[in-house]
Amino acid sequence: MVSSSIVKSTQRKRRRIPKSCQACRKKKLKCDRVRPRCSSCIIRQIIDCHYEEDTIGDPISRNSTTSTPNGGNIGPSQPTPMVPPSNKNVNPFVSMTYIHKVPRLGRVMVQGPTSLKSFVTNIHHPFTIKFEQLWRKTEPERLLWRDEHKEQLEKINPVYDVNESLLGSQTSIIEISAALPDYKTLVNNMNEFFSDSPLYDINTILSKDQTMEFFYTSFIPDNGNNLNNDNKESSKIWKFQDRLTKKIGMTLNSKHYKLGILLMINRLVHCKEYIDPRIEIFLKQLENQNHFSGSFIVQCQFLLLRWYHRRLYFTKIDDINLLNLVSHIVDIAMTLGLQLDIDKTYSHDKQIDLQMLKNIWYWIQFADLSISFQFGRPLKINSKCYRNFPYDNDSSSKSYFIKKLHRFLIVTRDCYDTIYDQSTYPNLPASCKQITNFLTIEFPNMSDYFSDRSKYDWKNNLSELRILTLGLGILISIYGLRFKITGDRTIRSKNNFIQTTLISFKLITDTLENCWKYDNEFFPDLIESSNSLTPYLNVAISLSEGLFQRAHMNFMSLIYYKVTLFNEGSFRVYDFKPLEWNLENLEPRDDKVITLVTTFNIYTDIFSRWRQPGVHDMKQVLKRSYPYFLMILLEKISRMIVEKVIRFRQKSEEAIKGVNNGLNEPATPADSETTSSITTPRDEEQLNSQLADEFWGSFNEYWEELLKHDYNPSQDFT
């Protein structure tokens, strides 16, 4: 009987499988058993985090190691995917989604891990709940803004559901042309578009000579070539040459798209506030045409101008119309063979500017990357397709902006594609390093972007902001995924993330202030006479809105999480002291963690400029913009939440500070990162419990009282 019991005991022991990972058992560390990597392995940057229970019955050897690439190299090389810990966890990031359903309409929209809605929904539920509660209370104010600006919005964006159809009808082009400005104004608009103004950097997709030639041969003033005729009536009448076409109802061909290009140039330069509905209906219907027999290069150019205009004047993070438009553009580009080697594909056609075709392809890929990132979906143009044909980066025919755009696409598209590759475990630290290196080399002065005018042309600076803002947004998104999914919260990763967000905030405020200076210099008349945003401020809002929302929600949720944490380490708001910190580089010092007080002080200093009396006139103009209005609400709501939790945390600590006099000195933030595996002392656990009870009791009482009353989060900005 005794021997039998011994055998059974031995058998039971043999069946017990260790729950901790192999690395923690070997180094005798405390393992929290989080998949795919435990916290101890993440803190110590141990990649080989394996669990023995995953190998039971698995014929695949567990001796594979992770290949980590050299993150310092900037080039077309793709970040090496990390080997997944097991065949059960391949890519955990693709499961982070946001699903929007409208059952009564049968409508469903799914957004992936890089979309802002997906991140806000999944990042930290307590903070998201608080934010949504206050956001719902701002609905009357948002409706009031729309009602006050209803007439302005209708002029900028004419209603499309009009019974009149201009394609396939007998409507004459002369009727459309009659709605255009006088001949001299339109000539000036054409020349302005092809100038070196950063407002129209999309002009690289067109040939100036060919476009101007088509303009001069297509339109003539009714009174001949006398442009100084004082007869206002005759100077406003246009005739489209009969030898080209008489009716829009004729078979759709390339000439229609050439006309669309001319109308879009005038739309961008002249009709910033108002466009005749007949012209907009024609442009909209031309945009939606499909050709089963093939596509035109001019069609691709026209649609890119439509995308550029919509992205500039109808800023919206999840614009489904913009998503469909980009998909349409990509399909046409593929039909034209722009994804192939352009030098070989179009070598036989001597009349086509090959560099112009490459510029079109660069802009299409940028549009694809931008909209895919916003909606959280894989690239429609896979990065492998692009990498096969790296064009000569030293080509003298390229503009400075196009060269930098080319390098940006090579680096970021590879990193982005790995996030959505379900067959590999993406190496996000290597992707962060690669994007950081690119931004550091290409934008060495990003923390003071507009200061050094002797070295950088401000016009190039403004154009390249679309590269910098998208790059920073992708970088912040990857840091957020590392925090949320993998639990990567090392000192270096947290410092780098906070540094990136603070630099983004400063860049946004600098951009608004400098664009306001440019408007005063180049468009002083529009400041008072216009009901819409002035041109340069419009560019600033278009480029910064997405980055601002993403950086702000990531930043505030991280602080909220830290302040409301009571069960790990020895974190104390009361004991934190401000540090000397600068924003010179994307990768700051990693010998010390940037403290909460320092972080919030820098953030407050940056946005305090928006509350200075000197920017009152700028804010009055910015208030014409609904995206800016939403930025104000978002900033005020999230900042108020974080300010309150910090204040209540400090009050709670002060209230019980003398209760536990026998406690040891609390560890510094850096020490708490490296000693998280040590068991928390009993008296520390008691203090954490007291702090939590004191904090949540007082804060919840305040919050319930706050929700009972009306709340105006934008009152400080009027």
N, C-alpha and C positions, 0 to 999 in steps of 0.2 A: 504493500500500500504506500509505504514511504517513497520507494523508488518510483512508483507510478506518479505520485504527486510532483516529484522533482522533474520528471520528464515533461509533464504538462506545464509546469512553471517555466521550464526552459523553452518550450514551444511558444508560450505566450510572449516571452521576451523577444524571441526571434521575429515574431510577427509585428512588433512595434516599430514603426518607421519614424525617424526623427522629423520633427516639424520645422525646426530651424534650418537655415540654409547651410551649405557646406562651408562657406567662408566664415560665417559667424561661429560655427562649431570649432573650426580650426584655430581661430584667433580668440576664442572664448569671449565673444561679444554677445550682448543682448539683442535678439532678433525679433522684430515685430511681425515677421512672416508675410510681409506685403509683397504681392506679385506685380510686375515681374522682377523687381529689385527691392529688397528691404531697405529701410532707412539707414541702417548701419553701413551697408555697402555703398549707398548713394553718397553719404557723408564722406566716406573714405575713398570714394571714386573707384570702388572695386566693381568691375564689370562682370566678372565671372560669378554671378549670384545664382546658384543652382540648388534645387530642392530634390532630395533623394526620392521623395514619393512620386516625383514626375518621371523618374526613370524606370519605375516598376512596370514591367511588361513592354517597355519601349526598346525596340531593337536597335535604335539609333544611338551611337556612341555619344557620351556627354563630354568628350574631351575637346570639343571644338572651342576655339577662342575667338574673341572679337578683334577684328582688324580696325584700328583707329587711324584715320588718315592724318596727314600733316595739315592742320587747319590754317597754317600760315600761307599756303600757296593759293593764289588767286588765279583762276583760269577755268577752262571748260571742264575740268575733272569733276566728276560727280562724287558727293560725299559717300564714303563707303557705308552701306547699311550695316547696322549692328545685327549680329546673329541672334535670333530670338531665343529667350531662355528655354522655351520648350515649344513643341509643335501645337500647343494649345493657345499660346499667346504670340501671334505673329505681328500684327500691327494694332496696338490698343487705341491709337489715336482716331482711327476711322469710325469708331463707335460713338465718338463724342458728337452728337448731332442735335439740331433743333428742328422739331417737326411742328409746322403750323397747319392746322386743319380747319376747314369751314364745312362741317357736315351737310348743312342745308344746300350748299352749292356743289358739294362733292369735290371741293378743291383741297389739294394737299401740296405743301411746299416743304422740302427737306433741305436743310443747310448743314454743311459739314463743319469740321473742327476749327477752321480758320475764320468762319463768319463771326461777326460781333454778337449776333443774337445767340448763337450756339455757345459762345464763351460765357456771356452774361448769365445764361440759363444754368450752366453747369459749374461755374467757377466756385462760388461760395453761397450756398442757399440762404443763410440768414441775412447776408448783405443784400442779396437780390430781392428778398421779400421787403426789406425796409425801403429800398429804392423804388420798387413798384408801388408801394403804398403811397409814397409821396408823389410819384409821377402821375398816378391817377387823379390826385387832387389838383393837378395843373391843367386838366382837360378844359375847364371853362376858359382859362387864359389862352390856351392854344386855339380854341375855337374863336375867341374874340379877335386874335391876331389875324386869322384867316378871313374873318368877316370884314375887318377893317381894310384889308388889302385885296379884297375879292376882285375889284375892278382892275387893279394892277396885274393880278395873276391871269385874268382872262385876256388881257392885251398881250402879255408875254407868250402865253401858251393858248392859242385859239382853239376853240372846241372843234374836234375832228368829226364828230358824228353829225355831219351835215349831209343832206340828201344829194347835194350837187356832186357829181363826179367829173373830174377834169381829165382823167385818162380814159380814152375810149369814147369821148363825147365829141361834139362839134365845137367845143369852146376854142376860140382862137387864142394863140399865144399872145396876140396883141392885147387882149383883155388882161392877161396876167402882167404883161410888161407895163401896162398903164399904171399899175399900182407901185411901180418902182420910183425912186427919186429921179431928179433931172440927170441928164447925160453927164454933165461936168462932175456932179457929186459921185456918180457911179464910177467914173474914171478914177477919181481920187480914192475911192474905196478899194478899187483893184490895186492901185499902186501902194496903198497903205498895207494891204494884206501881204504883199510881197516885199515889204520893207523888213528891217531887222528887229521889228518890235516883238518882244517876248509874248505879247498877247496872241500872236498868230504863228507860233513855232510849228504848227501843223503844215505850214506852207511847203515843207520839204518833200511832201508827197506829190507835189505838182511841179510841172515845168512852167516857169514864168513865161517864157517865150511862146510856147504853144497855147497856154491859157489866154494870154493877152491877144494873140493872133485870132483865136476863135471869138473873143469878145468883140474885137474891132470889125471882123467880117460878119458878125451875126446881128449886132445892134447898131442902128444909126439914129441920130436925132431926126425928128420930123422936119426940121428946118435945115437939113444938110449938115455941114461941118461948122456952122457958125455957132460956137459955144458961148459967145458973149451976147447972144440975142436976149433982149430984155422982155420978150414976149413969154411970160411965165407959162401961159397955156400951151404954147407950142413946144416949149422946152421940156415939158413933162410928158409929152406923147412919144411913145416908142414904136418902132416898127421892126419886127423880126424879118430878116431878109426872105423874100418869097422863094428864092432859089434853094434855100435849105429845107424849109417845110412851111406849110400853111396852117395845118391843123394839128392839135395835140392828139386828135383821134386817129392819126395814122399809126401804122405799125411801130411799136416801141423799138428804138434802136439807140445807138451810142450817142446820137445828137441830143436826145432827151436828157441823158446823164450829163453831157457837157453843159446844157442849159441849167440843169440842177446844180452843177458846180458853181456856175456864175451866180445863181440865186443864193446859194449857201455862203459864198464869199460876202455878198452884200448883207446877208443875214448876220454874219459874224461881226462885220465892221460897222455897219450902219444901223440895222434894225435891232438894237439891243433891247429896246423896250416894247416896240410894237411892230408887227408885221401884218400885212393885209391877209385876212383869212384865206383868200383864194390862192395866194402863193403858198401858204403853209399847207393847205389841203393838197395842192399839186406835189409839193415836196414829200409829204407823208405817203401819198399813194405811189409815188415813184420809188420810195424807200421799200415798199412792201411788194414790189414786183419780183416774180420768179421767172427764170428763163431755163427751160428744159433743154434747149439746144446749145447752151454755152453761156459764158459770161464775158463782160467787158472790163478792161482795166479802168476805164473811166467810171464804171459802176462801182468798183471797189473804192476809188478815190472819193466819189460822191458820198458813199456810205460812211467812210471814215470821217468826212467833214460833219456828217450828221451825228456820229458818235461824239466827236470833239465838242460840238455845240451843246449837245444834251448833257455831257459830263460837266461842261462849264457853267451852263445857265440853269439846269434843272437838277441840282445836286441832291442825290438821295442814295443812301447806302445800299438799299436793296431794291433798286429800280429794275423791275422785271422786264420793262420795255428795253432798257439798256442791255440787259442780259441777252434778250432775243436778238437785238440788233448786232451785238458782237458775234453771236453764233452764226448769224447770216453772213457777216463779213468774212468769218473764217472759212465757211463753206465756199464762198466765191473765190477766196484766195487759193484754196486747195484746187478748185476747178481750173484756175489760171496757172497752177503749177508753181506758185511762189515758194512752196515748201521744198522745192527741188533746187538744184544748182542753177541759179538765175543766169549766171554767165554763160552756161552751156545751153540752157533752154531757150533763151532769147538772143543768142549770138547772131542768128541769121537776120534779125530785124534791126537794121542800122538806124532807124528813125526813133527807136525806143531808148530812152536814157536808162541804162542798167542800174546806175546808182539810185535813180528815183524809184525803181522797182524794189530795190533792197530797202530803201527808206520806208516804203509802204509796208513791207514785210516786218520791219522792226516795229513800226507803230501798231500793226495788227497784233503782234505778239505781246506788246506792252498792254494793249487793250484787253487781250485774253487773260494775261496774268492779273491785271487789276480787278476785272470783274469776277474772275474765278476766286480770287482771294476774298473779295467782299462777300460772295455768296457761299463760300466754303465748298467748293467743288473741284475736281481734278481739272487740270489744264485741258482745254479742247485741242490744243496743239501740243503733243507730247514733247518734252524737252529733248528726247533722243533724236527726234526728227530734225530739230533745229541744229543740234550739235554736229551733225554730219557735214554741214557746210559752213564752217567758220570763215566769213569773208575777211579780206585784208583790212585790218584795223588801222593801217597807216595810209589808207587811201586819201589823197589830197582833195578829192572831190567831196568828201564827207564834211559836214559841219561839225563843230566842236561838240554840240549837243548829241548828234547822232552817234559819234564815236563813243561817248560815255554811255548812251543808251544801249549800244551794242554790248559793251562790257558788262553792264548791269544785267542784261538778259542772260548772258552766259553764266553768270554766277548764281543768280537767284532762282532761275527756273529749275535748275537741277535740285537745289535744296527744297523747293516747294513740291516738286513731284514726289519726293521720298515720303512726304507726309501722307499721301493718298495711295501709296503703293502697298496693297494688301499682302503682298508676298514677302515683304521684308520688314524688319524692325528698324525704323529710321534712326540714324545717328544724329539726333538733334543738337547735342553739344558741338559736334563738328560743323553742322550747318550754321549755328550761331557764330562760331569762330570765323567761318568763311565769309559770311555776310558782314560781320563786324570789320574784318580786315579790308574788305572792299570799300566800305563806307569811310573808314579811317584814311585810306590812301586817296580816294577820290574827293573826299570832302574834309580836308584836315582842319578847317576852321568852322565846323558846323555849330559849335556852341556860341559863336559870335559871327554868324553867317554873313551878315551884311556890312560888317565893320571895315574890312580891308579892301576898299575899292581900288587901291593902287595895284593890287595883285589880281583881283577878279573883277571882270566886267559884270555890273549889276544885272544887265540883261541876260547874260548867260546864267547868272545865279538864279534868277527868277524862273527861267525855263527848266533848269536842272532840279528845281524843287520838286517837280513831279517824280523824279527818280529818287531823291532823298526821302521824301515823305512816304512813298510806298515801301522803300527799303526798311525804314524805321518801323513801319507798321508790321511788316512781315517778321522782323526781328522780335518785336514785342509779343506778337502772337506765338512765336515759337517758345519764348521764355514762359509764357502763360501755360502752354501745353506741358512743358517740362515740370512746372510746379504742380499742375493739377493731376496729370496722368501718372508721371513717374515719381512724383514726390521729391524731385531734385531741388533741395533747398540749401545748397552749400553756400558758404560766405561769398565765394566768387560769383556764383550765378545770381544771388540776390543783389549784390552790389551792382553787377552789370545791368540787371533788369531795371533797378531804380535809377541808375545813371542814364540809361537809354530813355526812360520816360521823362525824366527831368529835362534832358536835352531837347526832347520833342516838345515839351511845353514851352521852353524858351524860344525854340525855333518858330513855333506858331505865333507867339506874341510879337516876336521881331518881324515876322512876315507881315502881319496885319499893320503894324506901325509903319514899316517901310513902304508897303503898297499904298498906304494913305498918303505918304509924301509924294509918291509918283503920281497919284491922282491929282493932287494939288498942283503939281508941276505941269502935267500934260492935259488934264481934263478939268480945269477949274470951273468951267461953265456948268458941267454936269453935276457938280456937288450940290448946287442949289436948285437947278432946273429939273433934274431927273427925279422920278419916283422910285427908281430901282437903284441897285448898288452901282457905284462907279466901277469902271472897267477893271482897274488893278485890284481893288478890294474884292471884286467878284472872283478874280483868279485866286486870291489868297484864301477865300472861303472854300472854293472848289478843291484846292490842293490840301487844305489842312483839316477839313471837317472829319473825314474818315480817321485820320491819325489821331485827332483830338479825342474822339469818342472811344477809340480802342485803348489809347494810352490812359485815359482818365478812369475808365471802368476797371482796367487791370490794376492800376495804381491804388485806387481807393479800396477796392476789395481786398487787396493784400494787406493794407494798413488795418482795415477793419478786422480781418482774420487775426492779425498779430495782437491787436489791443484786446480782443475778446478771448484770448487764449489763456487759460488758467491752470492747465494740467501738465505743462512741459517746461523743464528748465527752471530758471530763476528770473524770468522776465519781469521787470518792474519799470513802469513809466516814470515813477517818482525818482528813480535813481539815474535816469539817463541824462547825460550832459551833452550840450551841442559840441560838434566837432568842426574843425576847419576842413571844408570840403570844396572842391572846384569841379567844374563841368567841362574841363578841357578835352577829355578823351572819353570814348565809349567804354573803355575798359579801365576803371579806376583802380586804386590801391585795393589789395585783398588781404592786407595784414590786419585790418579792422573792419568790422561790419559798420556800415553807415547807420547811425542811430535813428530812432523814430523821430526824435525832436529835430535833429538836423534835416532829415528828409522833409518833414512838414514845414519847417521854417523856409527852406529853399523854395518849395512849392508855393507857399504863401507870398513870398517876395516876388516871384515871377508874375503871379496873377494880380498882385496888388496894383500893378501898372494899369490894369483895366479900370481901376477905381480912382485914378488920378483926375483932377479937374482939367488937366491939359488935353485929355483925350475925349472930352465931352463931344466935340463936333464929330469926331470919328465914330463914336458910338451912335450918334443920331443917324448917321448914314448907314451904319451896320444894322440898325434896327429895322431897316427896310427888307432885310434878308431873313427868311424863315429858317434856313439852316443855322444862321448865327443865333437866332432866337432860341432854337433848340439847344445849341451849345451852351448858352447862358443857363438854361434850366438844368441841364445835366450837371454842369460844374457846381452850381449853387446847391442842388439837392445832395449830391454825393459828398461835397465838402462839409455841408451841415451835419450829415450823418456821422462822418468821421470826427469832426470837431466835438460833437456831443459824446461819442464813446470815449474819446481821449479825456475829456473833462470829467466824466463820471468815473473813469478808471482812476484818475488822479485823486478824486475825492474819496473813493473807496479805499485806496491805499493809505491816504492820510488818516481816515477814520480808524483803521485798525493797525496803524504803524506801531503803536506802543504796546499792543496786546501780546506780541511774541518777542520779548526782549532777548530771549535765549537763542534766537536763530543765528546761524553763521552768516557772515557777509555774503550777499548774493553774488553769484557768478556774473562775469561780464558777458555781453552777448556773444563774443567770439568763443569764450570758454563753453557756453551752453551748446554751441554747435558741435563741439568736438567731444562733449561728455554726455551726450544724450543717452548713451547706453548704460550709464550708471544709475542705479536705483535711487529714486528721489527719497530724501529723508522723511521720516514720519512727520516731523514738525513742519517741514515744507509743504507736505500734502495738506496738512491741516490749515496752513495759512492760505494756500490756494483755494481751498474750499470756502474759507471765510471771505476771501476776496470775491469769489464768484457770487456767493449769496448776497453780499453787500452791493456789488455792482448791478447784478440783474434785477434785484429788488427795486433799486432807485431808478435805473434806466428804463425798465419796463413801465413803471408808473408814469415817468415823464413822457414816454412814447405814446401811451394810451391817451394821455391828456392832449398831446400834440395832434393826434388824428381826429380829435373831436372838433377842432377849430379849423377855419379856413387858413390856407397857407399860400403865401405869395412868394415863391422862391426868386423871382426876378426883380423884387422891389429895390435891391441895392444897385441895380444897373440902369435905372431910369434916369 
